[in-house]
Amino acid sequence: MTRESNPTVLLADDQADVREALRLLLKSEGLASVGVNGPTAVLEAVRQRDFHCALIDLNYTRDTTSGEEGLALLDQLRQHAPELPVVVMTAWGNVPLVVDALRRGAGDFIEKPWDNARLLSIVRTQIALGEAARRQRRLEAENALLRGGSDVLIAESPAMRRVMELVARVAPSDANVLVLGENGTGKGVIAQQLHAQSRRAAKALVKVNMGGIAENVFESEMFGHVRGAYTDAKSERIGRFELADGGTLFLDEVGNVPPSQQPKLLRVLEDGEFERLGSSRTQNTDVRLVSATNADLAVEVEAGRFRKDLLYRLNTLEIRLPPLRERSADILPLARSFLERSAARYGRHDLRLAPSAERALLAWRWPGNVRELGHLMERAALLAEHDLIGDSALAFGPGSTGAESAQDIDGMTIDQAEAHLVRRALERHHGNLQHAAEALGITRQTLYRRLEKHSLRDPAADDAD
């Protein structure tokens, strides 16, 4: 969420002359302010926008000195804007009242008439504490959601050199980019490169697997929620768009966004505005969007499963990644890099590939692309009996070497090969759809579509017969 560079203080007092005096004092120190005259106006103001601090009176009815109105307002602010630092003011200060206000969550207190220097010092301190707390929450959310940029990027083949040249031209702009390619080709690595070479590199790169977000939690995941938004919402949540503010948001498997949620995604892409679930306050975000899919979105549009206007927003620029079988010059460098990394992880630093293994790697058709190669090298590093890894130690498929397994789909059409691989994955995992989908590098939802496309039976349906 984009916040004003000039801190803004919410002033709440029923006397206009008090609000004006506070406004002028804060303005002299470079602090903006918004004045309101009572609790109802305070709550409406915090629903409409963000403030860096609130300065609220404890009494609003002229003949009341108990502070009950202000304490009730303080409770409501803790509920509706728990992150907002609040300083209470009263002309009837007493120790029990101050202690009660601090116990209910006030950051500090000021007695009227106030000392200008003390008031400014307290407001500045509360603003700084609020910003520090906000940065801490953001850091915690980033630690939970972000992934490091340590994926292997090797681009020695002509096809990948062309891709990287395009990345270098596109990255400095803020244009939305749609990365196309088969599963496992490294679309996430390209997103990392687009971010790293952009003007936003110092900010966050937030990755979201759209195929892994259930429709009923889409809004909460993408836009966040406030406490009490639904039964289990015990605390506020920062959404992905808010977390990526100023940086890059990577939407992987974007073709899996449910049709019912696509208008909400389109809105934030068009005007940068959204609301947290359970809140009416409109927030702004400034993100550079990178999306990826292995689906033909034009076909999805024709089938009514994807909005045409959303597709236009996503693909200002397109980058197509070649499958690994079309970048053979990268296979062995990638294999050696993956093997070196896995060998270090498992404490087997002398592992190396034998010529027979290299020939098998080059002969294999790589239906799972770079992801499959990485998994294969990790298994080899873990299970190899000798430091020199031969072709027999490469587990391409049950009881076969790379060269033999390559013949399984050699000469097939793409559709025939896809159906063959889906069937083999289901057989290997005894009909377990989740395990088969993970082995194929796709989501369970995508696997269902492949079963329907190739008229393959759902094993669950067989069990029900």
N, C-alpha and C positions, 0 to 999 in steps of 0.2 A: 504494500500500500504506500503510495506517495504521500509524504507528510510535508507540511509547510516548513521551509527553512527558518522562518521567523516564528518562535514559540508563541502560542496563543493561550491566554488565560480566560477562563469563564468566571465572571464576577456576578454574584447573586446577593442582592440587598434590596429591600423594599424602598429605600430612599434614593431618589435620582441623584441628589447632590453627592452622596457617598460614592455611588457608582462612577460619577464623572470625575471625582477627585482621584479615585483609584485608577481610572483609565489614563488620566494625564500623568500620574506618577509612573505607571508601567510603561507608557509610551516614551517617557524621558530616558528609559533604560533599554529601549529597543524591543519591548515586549508588546505584542498586539493583545487585544482583549475584546470580549463580547459581554455586554451587560444584560442581565435579566432581573425581574423584580420578585420572583418567588419560586417555590418548589416545583410547581407545574411547569413553568417556563424552563427551569434547569433541566428537568428530565426530557423535555422536548428538544432542547438544544443538544444534549449528549446523544440523543437518537439520530440527530441530523448530521453531526460531524464530530471529528476528534478534537480534543483539547489536550494541552500539555500539563495543565494544572487547573484546579477549580478552587476559588476563594469564596466560601459561602458563609452568610450570616447564620447565626443560630436562632434568631427571632425575626418573625415577619409580621405578626400582628402587633400593632402599636402598644397594646396594653398587656402583652405577654412577655414575661422575663424568664420563663422556666427553661427555655432552650429546647423544648420538646419538638417543635416544628423542625428545627435544624437537625436534631438527632435522628428524626424519622427520615428526613431527606438524605442524611448521610448513609443510613441503612439501605435506602433505595439506590443510591449511587454505587454502593458496594455490590449490589445485586446486578445492576444494569451496565455498569462500567467499572469492573473490579480493578482494571489496570490504571485508572485515573487517580493521580495524587490529589488529595483534598486537604485544604487548610481551612479551619473554622475560625470565624470572627464573632465576637460578642462584646457588647458594652456592659454586660452583667457577669463578667468572668468570676468564677469561683472554682476552687480546686476540684470538688466532686464532679462538676459539669465538664471541666477540661479532661479529667481522667476518664469519664464516660465516653467522651468524643474520641479520645485516643484509643480506647479499648475497642471501639466500633470501627476503627480503621482510618481515622484522620491521621495525616502525616505530621501536622503541627497545629498550633493555634496562635491567634493574634487578638489582643485586647484593643478595643476602641477607647479613646483615640489612639491611633497607632503611631509608632515611631517609623518614619520612612525607611531608614537604613535597615532596621530589623525586618520590616515587611519585605523589602526587596531581597534581602539575604535569604529569608525563609522560602520565598517563591522560587528563587534561582536554585536553591538546594533541592526543593521538591521536583522541579522540572528535570534536574540532572539525575535524581534518583529514579524518576519515572522512565527516562530514556535508558538508563543502565538496566533496569528491570526488563524493558522491552527488548533490548539487545540480547539479554540472557535468554529470554523465551525464544527469540528467533534462533539463537545459536543452538539451543536444545532441539528445536524443530529441525534445523538443518542436520544436526548430528543423527537424528532419527531417520531422515529421508534421503539425504544426499549420498551419492556414491563417488568414490574417488575416480580420477581420470587415468587409471593405470592400465587400461586395456591396450593390447598390442596394436600398433599401427605400422604396417609394412606395406609399402607401395612401390615395389620395384617393377611390376608389370606395366606395360603401356596403358592398359585399361585403367589401372588405379592411378597412374600418373595424371591422366586426364581428369579424373575425379578430384584429385588434390589441387590441380590448377584451378578448377572451378570453385572449390572451397575457398581458396586464397582470394579469388575475385569477389565472392559473395559475402564472406564472413564480415568484412568491415561495415557493411550496410546493416540497417535494422529490418530489412525485408524478411517476411515470414518465408520459411523454407520447408518444402516437403521432400523428405528423403524416401526414395522408393527402392525396393529390393527384396529378394527372397529372405525367408527367415534365416538368421544366423550369419548374414553377410557383413555385419558390423555397422548397422545404422546408428547405434548408440555411440560408436567411436567417432563417426562423422559429426554427430551432434556435439560431442566434446570438442572437436577441432573447430567447428563453427563458433562455439563459445570462446574458446581459448584465443582465437585470432580476431575476436571482435573487440569493440570499445567497452564491452560489458564484462570483460574477462575477470575484473577484480570483484565482481558481484557473484551471486550464487547461480549455479546451473542445477535446476531442479528437474529430476526425471520422474515421469509418471507412466506406469504401464496401464494404459486405458483398458486393456483386456482383463486386468485383474481387479477393477473397481466395480463392485456390484451396483446395479441401478439405484437401489434404495439408499445408498450412502454417497452417491455421486456429488451432490451439492456440498455435503459436509467435507468430503475429501478435497474438492477443487476450490471451494470458496470459504471453508471454515464454518464454525458455528459458535453461538454464544451459549453460556451456561443456561441450562433449562430448555434448550431448543427442542429436545425430545427427552424421553424418560431417562436414558442413560447418559445424557450430556451433563456430567458432574462439573465440568470446567470448560473454559473456552478452548477452541481449537483454531490454530492458524492454518488456513487453506493453502493449496499449492500456488495459486496465483499471487496471494499476498506474500508468501515466502520467496517467490521469484522476483519480487518487485525490484526493478533496476537491473535485473540479470536476464537469464535465458530460461524458458520453460520448454522442456522436451516431452512431447506427448507421443509415446511409443504405442504402436498398434492403434492409431487414431481411428481407423475404420470400425473399431469396436465400440465407439461412443453410442449409447442407446439413442434411438430416434427421439425419444421424449426429452432427452437432456441436450440435444443439439442446439435448440434455440437459446438456452442459457449460455452455452459455450460461444455461440455466434455473437451474443450481445457484448460479452466482455472483450471479444476480439475487435468488435466494431468501435466501441466507445471507451474501453478500458474501465468500465464500471461494473460493480457487483455488490451484493449484500451477503453478509454472513447468514447462514441459516438461523432463523429465529430473530433476526434483527431487521429493522426497517432503515437503518443507516446505510446510505450509499457510500462505498469506498472506491478509491481509484487505484489502479495498478499500471505500471509501465514495464511490460515484458517484451522480449524478442521471442517469438514462437518458432520452434523447430518441431515438425511432426514427422512421423515415419509410419509406413505401412507396407505390407506385402500384398495387399489387396488392390484390385483395380477399382478405384473409387468412382470412375466414370460408370462402370457397370453397376456399382452400388447405388449411384444416383438414379440410373434408369430403372432400377428395381424398386425405387422408393425407400431405400434403407439409409440413404445419406443425402443431406440437403445440398443442393447445387451451390447456393450462396455461401455455405460453410466451406465447401471445397475451394471456391474462388479465394476465400480468405486465407486458406491454408497454403495454397500453392502459388504464391507470388513468384517463387522460383522453385524449380525442381532439380534434384540431384538423384541420378539413378546409379545404384551400386551394382557392379557386375557380380555374378555368382563366382564362387571360388574356382569352379571348373573352367571359367573363362579368364582366369588370371594365374595360369600355371606357374609363372615365374615367381609367384609369391608363396607357393605351397611349401617348399622346403625351408625358406627363411622363417616363415611363420611356425612351421613344425619345430625347428631348432629353438626358436624363441620360447614357445610354449613348453618344450621339454626342459629347457634351462630353468624356467621359472618353477615348474613342478618339481624338478630335481632338487632345487634349493629348499622348497617347502618340505619335502620328505627326507632331506638329509642324504641325498644320493648324487653327489656333485660330479661324479665321473661318468654319468650316463651319456651315451651318444648313439646316433643312428647308424646302423650298418647299411652298406649299399643296397642290400636286398630290401630293407625297410624303406629306403628312399624311393626305390623303383615302385614298390607297392603303393606308397603315398601318391606318387604321380599318376598311377594307373586308376586309382579310385575316383569315382565321379562326384563325391562330396555332396550328397543330397542335403546334409545339414550345414554345409558351408563352413565358415571359419569357426563357428561355435562347435561343430562336430570335431574339427581338427583339434581344438583346444581340449575337449573332453578326452579324445583318443590319446593325446600326449600325456594327460594327467593319469589316465589308467595305466599307460605304459610305464610311467615313472614309478607308480605305486606297486605294480605287479611284476615287472620284469625281473627275471632270475639272474641276469647277467648285466654288466655295465654296457656291453655292446648289444643294442636292441635290433634284432632281426625281424623279418617280415612275419614270422610265426608268432611274435609277441604282440602284434597289432590286432586288437579285437575289433575288426570292422563289422563282423556279423557272426552269428553262430556257426562255428566250424569252418570258417572260410578266411582266406587271406584277402588282401586288398585287390589283387589282380583277379582272383576268382569271383569276388563279390561284385566287381565292376561289371562282369559279364551278365549279372542278373538283370540289369536295366539297360544294358547296351543295345541300342537299336529300338528302344521303346519311344513312343511319343511322350511329351511332358505329362499329359493326363494319365497315360498308362503307368508311367513311372511313379507318379504321385499316388495312384491307387495301390500300386504294388508296395510302396513304402508304408502306407497307412495300414495295409493288411499285415505286413511283417511286424510292425510295431505292436499291433494288437495281439498278434500271436506270441511275441516275445514276452509281453506283459500280461498274458492270460486274460485278455479282455478288459483290463483295468484302464479306463479311459484317461484318468488323470496321469498315470505313469506313462501311457503311450503318448499323450500330448507333450509331456515334458521331454521324452526321448526324441520326439520330432521337432522340438523347439517351437511349439505353437501353444496357444491357449486351448482349454477344453472347449470353449465356445467355437473356436475356429475348427477344431477337430470334428465337432458335430456337423458343421457346414460341409467339411470334406466327406464325411460319411454319407450325407444326403446327396452331394454332388456325384459321387461314384456309386450310388445305390448300394452302399455297404450297410449291413445290419448293425444296429447298436447292440452290443453284447448284453446290455441291460434288458433289451427287449427279448432277447433269446432266453434270458433267465426267467422272464415273466411268463413264457409260453408253457 
